[in-house]
Amino acid sequence: MLNIDGDQISIGIDLDQGGRLASLQWRDMQFAVPFNGDVLRWGWYAMAPWAGRIKDGLVKDSKGVSHQLPTTFMPPHAIHGFGFFSSWQDLGAGKQLLEFPTPYNGALVIQHFEILDDALRWSLEYEANGCDLPFSLGFHPLIARDIGKGDSAELDFKANKMMVRDQDYVLTGEYLPQPPGPWDDTFVEIIGTPEIIWPGAARLTVESDAPYWNVYTESEDGICLAPQTAPPNAQLLGVTGDNYIEALFRFSEDL
């Protein structure tokens, strides 16, 4: 476990469990869902070199050749990249490195956590190094509904559009107005700054210029606000992700 402490914020990075934030404390409150035996649904982790599901775990290179990705965690689809179940290398100064296995040979991602006075800046940068497979980046912060103080979390999230998906969670390329939750869905054209409120205790705003956000509210333990450079199944939709993403998680009191 790699621990980094600021004046108000302390983080614990589990390098061997996906380079994820196993702990994120602001003052004396814990904002990361603790280990619960489900590798997909605890802590805060990076999604790389793809974010969300990939249908049947198949991607094509620039020559049209198909490559199989692991479908271990959500068969028959690939989910959330290699990062969340891999061991990461510590580079110091809040940075960690992950080199990807086959078929993303040569490609890597660098993760960076920067603690500010009342905020945490989290960034990911992808380096292809000759790999021509499609890629995308995203964050998967499973934010605890209960932080030891105040009431249970309330989500304030608004978007102009939600992407339509089929029963296998594969996006169709169509859009509809944001419906009532609960959600496990992808949104575009975010309105304002998403915020989670624990009445009487704390507020957490999530700032990012990412074009796609996946929002997951179906868990009893946590809420996930996941900025992404591209949507799930981006290749099927003809969408190409950027090689850099960052988000700012800002904490304040709820008086």
C-alpha positions as CSV (number, residue, x, y, z in Angstrom):
1,M,0.0,0.0,0.0
2,L,1.3,3.4,-1.0
3,N,0.1,6.2,1.4
4,I,0.2,9.9,0.5
5,D,-0.9,12.5,3.0
6,G,-1.9,16.1,2.5
7,D,-3.2,18.7,5.0
8,Q,-6.8,17.5,4.7
9,I,-6.7,14.7,2.3
10,S,-5.0,11.3,2.7
11,I,-5.0,8.5,0.1
12,G,-3.9,4.9,0.1
13,I,-3.0,3.4,-3.3
14,D,-3.1,-0.4,-3.5
15,L,-0.5,-1.0,-6.2
16,D,-1.2,-4.8,-6.4
17,Q,-4.9,-4.5,-6.6
18,G,-5.3,-2.4,-9.7
19,G,-3.4,0.7,-8.6
20,R,-6.6,1.8,-7.1
21,L,-7.5,4.1,-4.2
22,A,-8.3,1.7,-1.5
23,S,-8.7,4.6,0.9
24,L,-9.6,8.3,0.3
25,Q,-10.1,10.3,3.5
26,W,-11.0,14.0,3.7
27,R,-10.7,15.1,7.3
28,D,-12.0,12.0,9.2
29,M,-14.5,10.8,6.5
30,Q,-13.9,7.9,4.2
31,F,-15.0,8.3,0.6
32,A,-13.9,5.0,-1.0
33,V,-16.0,1.9,-0.9
34,P,-13.8,-0.6,1.0
35,F,-12.7,-4.0,-0.2
36,N,-15.8,-6.3,-0.5
37,G,-14.5,-9.2,-2.5
38,D,-15.8,-7.9,-5.9
39,V,-12.9,-6.6,-7.9
40,L,-15.2,-4.4,-10.0
41,R,-17.0,-2.8,-7.2
42,W,-14.7,-1.3,-4.6
43,G,-12.2,1.5,-4.4
44,W,-11.4,4.1,-7.1
45,Y,-9.6,2.7,-10.1
46,A,-8.5,3.6,-13.6
47,M,-10.1,2.2,-16.8
48,A,-7.5,1.7,-19.5
49,P,-6.9,1.0,-22.3
50,W,-10.6,0.9,-22.7
51,A,-13.5,2.2,-20.5
52,G,-16.7,0.3,-20.1
53,R,-17.8,-2.8,-22.0
54,I,-16.5,-4.1,-25.4
55,K,-18.9,-6.4,-27.1
56,D,-17.6,-10.0,-27.1
57,G,-14.2,-8.6,-26.2
58,L,-13.2,-8.0,-29.8
59,V,-11.3,-5.0,-31.2
60,K,-9.8,-4.5,-34.7
61,D,-6.5,-3.0,-35.5
62,S,-5.9,-0.5,-38.4
63,K,-5.7,-3.5,-40.9
64,G,-9.1,-4.8,-39.8
65,V,-7.6,-7.8,-37.9
66,S,-9.7,-8.8,-34.9
67,H,-8.0,-9.3,-31.5
68,Q,-9.5,-11.0,-28.5
69,L,-9.6,-9.2,-25.1
70,P,-10.1,-11.0,-21.7
71,T,-13.8,-11.6,-20.9
72,T,-13.2,-13.1,-17.4
73,F,-15.1,-10.5,-15.4
74,M,-18.3,-10.0,-17.5
75,P,-18.5,-12.7,-20.1
76,P,-19.0,-12.6,-23.0
77,H,-17.9,-9.0,-23.0
78,A,-14.6,-7.3,-22.0
79,I,-14.9,-4.7,-19.2
80,H,-12.9,-1.7,-18.0
81,G,-9.5,-2.5,-19.4
82,F,-6.5,-4.2,-17.7
83,G,-5.8,-1.7,-15.0
84,F,-8.2,-2.7,-12.3
85,F,-6.8,-6.3,-11.8
86,S,-3.2,-5.6,-12.6
87,S,-0.1,-4.7,-10.4
88,W,1.1,-1.2,-11.1
89,Q,4.7,0.2,-10.8
90,D,5.3,3.2,-8.5
91,L,7.2,6.0,-10.2
92,G,7.2,8.3,-7.1
93,A,5.6,11.8,-6.8
94,G,2.1,10.4,-6.9
95,K,2.6,8.6,-10.3
96,Q,2.1,5.0,-11.2
97,L,2.8,3.1,-14.4
98,L,1.1,0.1,-16.1
99,E,2.5,-1.6,-19.2
100,F,-0.3,-3.5,-21.0
101,P,-0.1,-7.2,-22.0
102,T,-1.1,-8.7,-25.4
103,P,-2.7,-7.6,-27.6
104,Y,-1.7,-4.0,-26.5
105,N,2.0,-4.9,-26.5
106,G,4.2,-1.8,-26.0
107,A,1.4,0.5,-24.9
108,L,1.3,1.9,-21.4
109,V,-0.6,4.3,-19.1
110,I,0.7,6.7,-16.5
111,Q,-1.6,7.6,-13.6
112,H,-1.1,10.6,-11.4
113,F,-2.7,11.6,-8.1
114,E,-2.1,15.2,-6.9
115,I,-3.4,16.3,-3.5
116,L,-4.4,19.9,-3.2
117,D,-5.7,21.8,-0.2
118,D,-9.3,20.6,-0.6
119,A,-9.2,18.6,-3.8
120,L,-7.7,15.6,-5.5
121,R,-6.5,15.9,-9.1
122,W,-6.5,12.5,-10.9
123,S,-5.1,12.1,-14.5
124,L,-4.3,9.3,-16.9
125,E,-2.1,9.5,-20.0
126,Y,-1.9,6.8,-22.6
127,E,1.2,6.1,-24.7
128,A,0.7,3.8,-27.7
129,N,4.3,3.2,-28.5
130,G,3.5,1.6,-31.9
131,C,0.3,-0.2,-30.8
132,D,-2.5,0.7,-33.3
133,L,-5.5,-0.8,-31.4
134,P,-8.3,1.6,-30.4
135,F,-8.1,2.9,-26.9
136,S,-10.0,5.0,-24.4
137,L,-9.5,6.1,-20.8
138,G,-11.7,6.7,-17.9
139,F,-12.1,6.9,-14.1
140,H,-14.1,4.5,-12.0
141,P,-14.4,6.1,-8.5
142,L,-16.9,4.1,-6.4
143,I,-17.8,6.8,-4.0
144,A,-19.2,5.6,-0.6
145,R,-22.8,6.3,0.1
146,D,-22.1,6.4,3.8
147,I,-18.9,8.2,5.1
148,G,-19.4,7.9,8.8
149,K,-21.1,11.3,9.2
150,G,-24.3,13.0,8.0
151,D,-27.0,11.3,6.0
152,S,-26.5,8.9,3.1
153,A,-25.3,10.3,-0.2
154,E,-27.5,12.2,-2.6
155,L,-26.5,12.7,-6.3
156,D,-27.0,15.9,-8.2
157,F,-26.3,15.0,-11.9
158,K,-27.8,16.6,-15.0
159,A,-27.2,16.0,-18.7
160,N,-28.9,16.9,-21.9
161,K,-28.7,13.4,-23.4
162,M,-28.3,9.8,-22.4
163,M,-27.0,7.2,-24.9
164,V,-29.5,4.4,-25.7
165,R,-28.3,0.9,-25.0
166,D,-29.7,-2.6,-25.7
167,Q,-30.2,-5.4,-23.1
168,D,-26.5,-6.3,-23.3
169,Y,-25.6,-2.7,-22.5
170,V,-24.3,-2.2,-26.0
171,L,-24.8,1.4,-27.1
172,T,-26.9,1.9,-30.3
173,G,-25.7,5.3,-31.2
174,E,-29.1,6.9,-30.5
175,Y,-29.9,9.4,-27.7
176,L,-32.8,10.2,-25.4
177,P,-33.4,12.8,-22.7
178,Q,-32.1,12.0,-19.3
179,P,-34.6,9.7,-17.5
180,P,-35.0,9.2,-13.8
181,G,-32.5,6.9,-12.1
182,P,-31.3,4.4,-11.1
183,W,-28.7,4.4,-13.9
184,D,-25.9,2.3,-15.3
185,D,-25.7,4.5,-18.4
186,T,-23.6,6.9,-20.5
187,F,-24.4,10.6,-20.7
188,V,-23.2,13.5,-22.9
189,E,-23.6,17.2,-22.7
190,I,-23.3,17.5,-18.9
191,I,-25.1,20.4,-17.3
192,G,-23.3,22.2,-14.5
193,T,-20.9,20.4,-12.2
194,P,-21.9,17.0,-10.9
195,E,-22.1,16.8,-7.1
196,I,-22.6,14.3,-4.4
197,I,-24.0,15.6,-1.1
198,W,-24.0,13.9,2.4
199,P,-26.5,16.2,4.2
200,G,-25.0,17.7,7.3
201,A,-21.5,16.5,6.5
202,A,-19.8,17.0,3.1
203,R,-20.1,17.8,-0.5
204,L,-18.0,16.4,-3.4
205,T,-17.9,18.0,-6.8
206,V,-16.4,16.3,-9.8
207,E,-15.0,18.5,-12.5
208,S,-13.8,17.2,-15.9
209,D,-14.0,18.2,-19.5
210,A,-14.4,14.6,-20.6
211,P,-17.1,14.3,-23.3
212,Y,-18.7,11.1,-21.9
213,W,-19.8,10.2,-18.4
214,N,-20.9,6.9,-17.2
215,V,-23.1,7.1,-14.1
216,Y,-23.7,4.0,-11.9
217,T,-26.2,4.3,-9.1
218,E,-27.4,0.7,-8.8
219,S,-25.0,-0.3,-5.9
220,E,-26.2,-0.1,-2.3
221,D,-22.6,0.7,-1.2
222,G,-21.5,3.5,-3.6
223,I,-22.2,5.9,-6.5
224,C,-19.8,6.0,-9.5
225,L,-19.4,9.1,-11.6
226,A,-17.0,8.1,-14.4
227,P,-15.7,10.6,-16.9
228,Q,-14.4,8.9,-20.0
229,T,-12.7,9.9,-23.2
230,A,-14.9,7.7,-25.3
231,P,-18.1,5.6,-24.6
232,P,-18.3,1.9,-24.2
233,N,-17.9,0.1,-27.5
234,A,-16.4,3.2,-29.0
235,Q,-15.0,1.4,-32.0
236,L,-18.5,0.1,-33.0
237,L,-19.7,3.7,-32.9
238,G,-16.8,5.2,-34.8
239,V,-15.6,7.2,-31.8
240,T,-11.9,7.7,-31.0
241,G,-10.8,8.5,-27.5
242,D,-8.2,11.1,-26.5
243,N,-4.9,9.9,-24.9
244,Y,-5.3,12.1,-21.8
245,I,-8.0,12.7,-19.2
246,E,-8.1,14.4,-15.8
247,A,-10.7,15.1,-13.2
248,L,-10.8,17.3,-10.1
249,F,-12.6,15.9,-7.0
250,R,-13.2,18.9,-4.7
251,F,-14.4,18.5,-1.1
252,S,-16.3,21.0,1.1
253,E,-18.6,21.0,4.2
254,D,-22.3,20.7,3.9
255,L,-23.5,23.1,6.6
